[in-house]
């Protein structure tokens, strides 16, 4: 359902709901009435079901608009199955700005927030996007890829702590164990959390470990020589003992996170392979097994959700914001945006530089024009959204050769920057 379609619905009532862990504050206004009805219900399935049943009976199943300050979560998932409810998720920043316009003091109160949400959906629903659930498969993939990213963030925090600890007493391990987020590094540190233990192990045992876990080639002998002659950074037993204890506490957590991420990866790939749009996002250069499902989740399955590519560019936060005041004009990135969606497009654009000739040429063009690294990546992501949107609408895979040919037919300056051997393929 688009914004224009939702504005044509004749609602029986408007509701603002302020979500909380223990209760929900509700402000309701029936169409044709000036009276505001303020109520509160407990955060219990039975209470919510009873309240919705009362709404259905009172308004005889006619549409009811509900504004709530979340685009996912327990409340939204509970309400999404009722056909007479039209949900309008409101971004927290939008509500905060709306609140500030009327309460410059910064005061905040839940019932007031519910009333403000009601006003927003009643007076400005043409500017709000009604929420429409994707199919179960798409929503499952979407939730899993975001959960995976959170686990990766947790793993990054752990590896950063681990790296800081090793720098205090065993910095050589940063080179000998390799990337700390890998399972082989975990196995290395589980076996040898300090230099003395590693040096006390027979060289043949260390060699066997490396041969089973790493592909070092000629570097293997170099590593073994370094290990035999290495000197500890410190001999302070207090520093070493406390650091080893902390490392041994972190390593099992890191191992479990790696296993959890691997399980999610397998589940995501199994579900992604069943999705009818998988071929579209699988064809994108540099998307790979991680980013392709994330891009699918960003677009969703509803072709009416975004009427144009520009809507998705603005929604994702990739499109910049232009601010004008008098003769002053300022262009800056959007701060109010779904962070994970924005990250997905940003990270894909960065990856595409290594796999797509025109992407690499465009990125280099932006840098020559004086744009900073992230500005150039966002500009590239902006172009990619338009291209992927077209493929998504037509339900066809992306073809690099076709796109480069279109650049040549339009006499695009970008076509001249692409390596000649690429355009001749």
C-alpha positions, 0 to 999 in steps of 0.5 A: 500500500502506497502513501497515496492509497492509504490517504484515500482510506476512510478510517473509523478512528486514529490511535497513537500507541506508546510502547513500553516493557510493562504497559502501552499508553493509548490515545484514540480519537474517533473520526468526527469527534473532538474527544481524545480517549486516553487508556492504558493496557498491560503488555500481555497477549491476553490484554492486547487481544481483548483490546483489539477485539473491542476495537473490531466490535466498536467500529464494526471492522472498519479500518483503524489507523494506528501509529506506533514508534517501532518498525518491528518488535513484539507490539507490531508483530502482535498487531500485524495479523489484524486485517482492519488495522493499518499500522504506521511505524514512526521513526523515533527521531521524527517523533522526537522532533515533532515533540520538540516543536511543541515542548522546547523544554525537552519534557517527555511523557508517555501519554503525551507521546501517544497523543503526538503519534495520533496527531501525526497519523491523523494530520500527516498520514500522507507523509507516512508510509503504512506498514505492510508485512512481507511474506513469511520467507522474506521476513525470516531472512530479514530477521536472520541477517540482522541477527547475524550482523548483531552477532558479528558486532558482538564478535568484533567487540570480543576480538578488540578486547582480546587484541588489547589483552594480547598487546599487553603480554603476548603481542606475537600471537597477533601475527602467529594466530592470524585474524582473531575472529577465525576459528583457527585463531581461537584454537591457537589461543586455547592451546597456547594462551602465553608465549612460555607454553608455546615455546615449551611445545615440541616444534613438531607439535607446533608444525603439525598444528599449523599444517592442519589449520593454516596454509603458510607454505614457506612462512611456516619455517619462518614462524617456527624460527621466530617462536623459538627465539622470541622474547616475552614483552613482560616477565611480570607474573601479575600482568601475565597471569591476569591477562591469561585468565581473561583470555581464557574467559574470552576464548570460549565466548568467541568460539560460541559466537563463531559457531552461532554465526556459522549456524545462522549462515547455513540457515540463511543460505538454505532459506535464501535459495528458496526465495524467488528473488534470490537470482536477482541479488545473487547476480550482483557483483561483490554481493556474495553469500553475506550481502545478497540476502541483506540486499534482498531483505532491504528491498523486501518482496512487495513491489509496491512498497517503493514507488520509485528508486528515489523513495528507497534512496531516501528511506535507506539514508543513502540519498543526502539531505539538502538544507537551504536557508537564504543564500546558504545551501548545505548537503549532508548525509541523513541521520534519521535512517534504518541503520542496518539497511544503510549499512547493507547498501554502503558495504555492498557498494564498497565490495562492488569496487573489487568486482565491477569495472564501472563501479571501480571507475565511478569510485575513482572518479568521485575521489578525483573530484575531491570527495572523501572515501565514505562520500564516494562510497555513498555516491556509488551506493546511490547509483547501485540502488537505482540499478538494483531497483530496476532489476527488482521491478523487472525480476531479472538478474543484473548483467554487467555487460548490458549495463556497460553497453547502456553507458556507451549508448548514452555516451556517458562520461563514465564509459570512457573511464572503464578499461578498454579491454573490459568494454570490448568483452 
